[in-house]
């Protein structure tokens, strides 16, 4: 596209340049760029790719929000297990499935093993993949807002 979407993103875990571009397009409400970025994400299911970067950023930002001293989590743990019930209920079924196999790692929940989720995404229909992408982008946009 011939234009830019200026924005300082708060989520440094979304490290892939194209993933960051897609998130800025979402925040700017640019439908044309969002469609182009969605296409890029849906076709790049490699480790370190666009979708991987989005999932990683989503999980790490959410883990920080979910942290509660009264309900400490022990890692490794699946994202689905540590997410609050109201959050899990908000996710569509394909996203719930991906979050059941995506694992938060590290002593403080500062890492994410997305490989099983990426593997599951490759097995999903294009429609289900796009539902997961929508949930992830919506969650990232919430943390940026």
ZINOR-V642680 format. One record per backbone hydrogen bond with DSSP energy under -1.0 kcal/mol. NH is the residue of the N-H (numbers start at 0). CO is the residue of the C=O. E is the energy in kcal/mol with one decimal. If there is no record, write none. Layout:
((NH/CO/E) (NH/CO/E))
//
This chain:
((13/10/-1.2) (14/12/-1.6) (19/15/-2.4) (20/16/-2.2) (21/17/-2.2) (22/18/-2.2) (23/19/-2.3) (24/20/-2.2) (25/21/-2.2) (26/22/-2.4) (27/23/-2.0) (29/24/-2.2) (33/29/-2.3) (34/30/-2.4) (35/31/-1.9) (36/32/-3.0) (37/33/-2.8) (38/34/-2.0) (39/35/-1.9) (40/36/-2.6) (41/37/-3.0) (42/38/-1.3) (48/45/-2.3) (50/43/-1.5) (52/48/-2.3) (53/49/-2.1) (54/50/-2.6) (55/51/-2.6) (56/52/-2.4) (57/53/-2.5) (58/54/-3.0) (59/55/-2.7) (60/56/-2.1) (61/57/-2.2) (62/58/-2.8) (63/59/-1.4) (64/60/-1.4) (65/61/-2.7) (66/62/-1.1) (70/67/-1.4) (76/103/-1.8) (78/101/-2.5) (79/98/-2.5) (81/77/-1.6) (82/78/-1.7) (87/83/-2.3) (88/84/-2.6) (90/86/-1.2) (95/91/-2.4) (96/92/-2.4) (97/93/-2.1) (98/94/-2.6) (99/95/-1.0) (101/97/-1.1) (102/112/-1.7) (103/76/-3.4) (104/110/-2.5) (108/105/-1.3) (110/104/-1.8) (112/102/-3.2) (117/113/-2.8) (118/114/-2.3) (119/115/-2.2) (120/116/-2.5) (121/117/-1.9) (128/124/-2.4) (129/125/-2.1) (130/126/-1.7) (131/127/-2.0) (132/128/-2.5) (133/129/-2.4) (134/130/-2.1) (135/131/-2.5) (136/132/-3.0) (137/133/-2.7) (138/134/-2.3) (139/135/-2.4) (140/136/-2.8) (141/137/-2.0) (142/138/-1.6) (143/139/-1.4) (144/140/-1.6))
//
